[in-house]
Amino acid sequence: VQLQASGGGLVQAGGSLRLSCAVSGRIFSLNRMAWYRQAPGKQRELVARITSRGFIDIATSVKGRFAISRDSANNTLHLQMNSLKPEDTAVYYCHYDEPSNGSWKDYWGQGTEVTVSS
């Protein structure tokens, strides 16, 4: 499975960006797709996750501002980010995992950088 993220950039506080992630390869019907982010000097954290059944988890820090969606027909994951804040500045990574032998087998995209200026 390969993931290709795009859509990052520089935006002013209060602005919006839309990230996309194209997922290709052998995709299991039951899976999860997610966006993580890692700010300088901080650990990588989950931003939002959506399962193949449509269940969504969103981090409290972005709830009400970010929305995750997936286009199952095209195996594309999106993250709509509104009302961006300087603290949203980070490298954003798309992530895919599927059940495997009682655990989860996961894959990462290359990351796309988001910079929010104050």
Phi and psi in degrees as GROMACS dihedral restraints (atoms count N, CA, C in turn):
[ dihedral_restraints ]
;  ai    aj    ak    al  type     phi  dphi    fc
    3     4     5     6     1  -121.1    20    10
    4     5     6     7     1   143.2    20    10
    6     7     8     9     1  -125.8    20    10
    7     8     9    10     1   133.7    20    10
    9    10    11    12     1  -128.0    20    10
   10    11    12    13     1   110.0    20    10
   12    13    14    15     1   -93.5    20    10
   13    14    15    16     1   150.1    20    10
   15    16    17    18     1  -153.9    20    10
   16    17    18    19     1   167.3    20    10
   18    19    20    21     1   107.7    20    10
   19    20    21    22     1    -5.7    20    10
   21    22    23    24     1   -70.2    20    10
   22    23    24    25     1   171.7    20    10
   24    25    26    27     1   165.8    20    10
   25    26    27    28     1  -167.6    20    10
   27    28    29    30     1  -103.8    20    10
   28    29    30    31     1   130.2    20    10
   30    31    32    33     1  -143.5    20    10
   31    32    33    34     1   150.9    20    10
   33    34    35    36     1   -79.1    20    10
   34    35    36    37     1   155.0    20    10
   36    37    38    39     1   -55.1    20    10
   37    38    39    40     1   137.3    20    10
   39    40    41    42     1    92.6    20    10
   40    41    42    43     1   -11.9    20    10
   42    43    44    45     1   -83.7    20    10
   43    44    45    46     1  -174.4    20    10
   45    46    47    48     1  -132.1    20    10
   46    47    48    49     1   152.1    20    10
   48    49    50    51     1  -143.4    20    10
   49    50    51    52     1   153.8    20    10
   51    52    53    54     1  -126.0    20    10
   52    53    54    55     1   118.4    20    10
   54    55    56    57     1   -95.0    20    10
   55    56    57    58     1   146.0    20    10
   57    58    59    60     1  -130.3    20    10
   58    59    60    61     1   152.3    20    10
   60    61    62    63     1  -141.1    20    10
   61    62    63    64     1   117.4    20    10
   63    64    65    66     1   -89.6    20    10
   64    65    66    67     1   125.3    20    10
   66    67    68    69     1  -109.6    20    10
   67    68    69    70     1   127.1    20    10
   69    70    71    72     1  -133.2    20    10
   70    71    72    73     1   167.2    20    10
   72    73    74    75     1   105.4    20    10
   73    74    75    76     1  -161.9    20    10
   75    76    77    78     1   -82.9    20    10
   76    77    78    79     1   106.0    20    10
   78    79    80    81     1  -104.9    20    10
   79    80    81    82     1   125.1    20    10
   81    82    83    84     1   -74.3    20    10
   82    83    84    85     1   144.5    20    10
   84    85    86    87     1   -63.2    20    10
   85    86    87    88     1   -33.3    20    10
   87    88    89    90     1  -100.2    20    10
   88    89    90    91     1   114.6    20    10
   90    91    92    93     1  -155.5    20    10
   91    92    93    94     1   172.8    20    10
   93    94    95    96     1  -130.4    20    10
   94    95    96    97     1   142.3    20    10
   96    97    98    99     1  -126.4    20    10
   97    98    99   100     1   144.9    20    10
   99   100   101   102     1  -151.9    20    10
  100   101   102   103     1   163.2    20    10
  102   103   104   105     1  -115.8    20    10
  103   104   105   106     1   130.5    20    10
  105   106   107   108     1  -116.7    20    10
  106   107   108   109     1   163.2    20    10
  108   109   110   111     1  -142.6    20    10
  109   110   111   112     1   153.9    20    10
  111   112   113   114     1  -137.4    20    10
  112   113   114   115     1   114.7    20    10
  114   115   116   117     1   -87.2    20    10
  115   116   117   118     1   157.5    20    10
  117   118   119   120     1   -55.1    20    10
  118   119   120   121     1   127.7    20    10
  120   121   122   123     1    77.9    20    10
  121   122   123   124     1     6.2    20    10
  123   124   125   126     1  -122.5    20    10
  124   125   126   127     1   164.5    20    10
  126   127   128   129     1   -77.9    20    10
  127   128   129   130     1   155.5    20    10
  129   130   131   132     1   -67.9    20    10
  130   131   132   133     1   138.5    20    10
  132   133   134   135     1  -132.7    20    10
  133   134   135   136     1   151.6    20    10
  135   136   137   138     1   -74.4    20    10
  136   137   138   139     1   131.5    20    10
  138   139   140   141     1   -98.6    20    10
  139   140   141   142     1   -50.9    20    10
  141   142   143   144     1  -161.4    20    10
  142   143   144   145     1   148.9    20    10
  144   145   146   147     1  -137.9    20    10
  145   146   147   148     1   143.5    20    10
  147   148   149   150     1  -135.5    20    10
  148   149   150   151     1   134.0    20    10
  150   151   152   153     1   -92.5    20    10
  151   152   153   154     1   169.3    20    10
  153   154   155   156     1   -66.3    20    10
  154   155   156   157     1   -16.7    20    10
  156   157   158   159     1   -95.0    20    10
  157   158   159   160     1     1.3    20    10
  159   160   161   162     1    93.5    20    10
  160   161   162   163     1     5.2    20    10
  162   163   164   165     1   -75.4    20    10
  163   164   165   166     1   138.6    20    10
  165   166   167   168     1  -124.7    20    10
  166   167   168   169     1   135.4    20    10
  168   169   170   171     1  -120.2    20    10
  169   170   171   172     1   135.2    20    10
  171   172   173   174     1  -131.4    20    10
  172   173   174   175     1   136.4    20    10
  174   175   176   177     1   -61.7    20    10
  175   176   177   178     1   143.2    20    10
  177   178   179   180     1   -57.8    20    10
  178   179   180   181     1   -35.7    20    10
  180   181   182   183     1   -65.8    20    10
  181   182   183   184     1   -19.1    20    10
  183   184   185   186     1  -120.1    20    10
  184   185   186   187     1    -0.5    20    10
  186   187   188   189     1   -61.3    20    10
  187   188   189   190     1   134.7    20    10
  189   190   191   192     1    88.9    20    10
  190   191   192   193     1   -13.6    20    10
  192   193   194   195     1  -115.8    20    10
  193   194   195   196     1   -34.2    20    10
  195   196   197   198     1  -109.9    20    10
  196   197   198   199     1   149.9    20    10
  198   199   200   201     1  -138.5    20    10
  199   200   201   202     1   133.5    20    10
  201   202   203   204     1  -105.2    20    10
  202   203   204   205     1   142.9    20    10
  204   205   206   207     1  -149.4    20    10
  205   206   207   208     1   163.5    20    10
  207   208   209   210     1  -140.1    20    10
  208   209   210   211     1   143.9    20    10
  210   211   212   213     1  -107.4    20    10
  211   212   213   214     1    97.6    20    10
  213   214   215   216     1   -66.1    20    10
  214   215   216   217     1   -30.7    20    10
  216   217   218   219     1   -64.4    20    10
  217   218   219   220     1   -35.4    20    10
  219   220   221   222     1  -108.5    20    10
  220   221   222   223     1     4.8    20    10
  222   223   224   225     1    50.7    20    10
  223   224   225   226     1    50.7    20    10
  225   226   227   228     1  -121.8    20    10
  226   227   228   229     1   136.8    20    10
  228   229   230   231     1  -110.4    20    10
  229   230   231   232     1   141.0    20    10
  231   232   233   234     1  -128.0    20    10
  232   233   234   235     1   154.3    20    10
  234   235   236   237     1  -135.9    20    10
  235   236   237   238     1   110.1    20    10
  237   238   239   240     1   -89.8    20    10
  238   239   240   241     1   120.3    20    10
  240   241   242   243     1  -115.8    20    10
  241   242   243   244     1   116.0    20    10
  243   244   245   246     1  -116.0    20    10
  244   245   246   247     1   164.0    20    10
  246   247   248   249     1    48.8    20    10
  247   248   249   250     1    48.4    20    10
  249   250   251   252     1   -64.5    20    10
  250   251   252   253     1   145.9    20    10
  252   253   254   255     1  -120.6    20    10
  253   254   255   256     1   156.3    20    10
  255   256   257   258     1   -55.1    20    10
  256   257   258   259     1   -32.0    20    10
  258   259   260   261     1   -71.9    20    10
  259   260   261   262     1    -6.5    20    10
  261   262   263   264     1   -83.2    20    10
  262   263   264   265     1    -6.0    20    10
  264   265   266   267     1   -61.0    20    10
  265   266   267   268     1   124.0    20    10
  267   268   269   270     1  -177.1    20    10
  268   269   270   271     1   171.0    20    10
  270   271   272   273     1   -91.0    20    10
  271   272   273   274     1   126.8    20    10
  273   274   275   276     1  -102.1    20    10
  274   275   276   277     1   131.7    20    10
  276   277   278   279     1  -118.6    20    10
  277   278   279   280     1   135.2    20    10
  279   280   281   282     1   -90.7    20    10
  280   281   282   283     1   151.2    20    10
  282   283   284   285     1  -141.6    20    10
  283   284   285   286     1   141.8    20    10
  285   286   287   288     1  -132.7    20    10
  286   287   288   289     1   137.0    20    10
  288   289   290   291     1  -144.1    20    10
  289   290   291   292     1   158.5    20    10
  291   292   293   294     1  -142.9    20    10
  292   293   294   295     1   154.7    20    10
  294   295   296   297     1   -63.8    20    10
  295   296   297   298     1   140.6    20    10
  297   298   299   300     1  -155.8    20    10
  298   299   300   301     1   110.9    20    10
  300   301   302   303     1    53.2    20    10
  301   302   303   304     1    46.0    20    10
  303   304   305   306     1    81.2    20    10
  304   305   306   307     1    -0.3    20    10
  306   307   308   309     1  -131.1    20    10
  307   308   309   310     1  -157.8    20    10
  309   310   311   312     1  -125.2    20    10
  310   311   312   313     1   134.6    20    10
  312   313   314   315     1  -101.7    20    10
  313   314   315   316     1   127.1    20    10
  315   316   317   318     1  -123.7    20    10
  316   317   318   319     1   159.5    20    10
  318   319   320   321     1  -138.3    20    10
  319   320   321   322     1   147.6    20    10
  321   322   323   324     1  -122.9    20    10
  322   323   324   325     1   145.8    20    10
  324   325   326   327     1   -84.0    20    10
  325   326   327   328     1   178.9    20    10
  327   328   329   330     1   -83.7    20    10
  328   329   330   331     1   -11.7    20    10
  330   331   332   333     1    92.8    20    10
  331   332   333   334     1   144.3    20    10
  333   334   335   336     1  -134.5    20    10
  334   335   336   337     1   134.7    20    10
  336   337   338   339     1   -87.9    20    10
  337   338   339   340     1   133.0    20    10
  339   340   341   342     1  -119.5    20    10
  340   341   342   343     1   125.0    20    10
  342   343   344   345     1  -123.3    20    10
  343   344   345   346     1   124.2    20    10
  345   346   347   348     1  -113.4    20    10
  346   347   348   349     1   117.5    20    10
  348   349   350   351     1   -92.8    20    10
  349   350   351   352     1   147.6    20    10
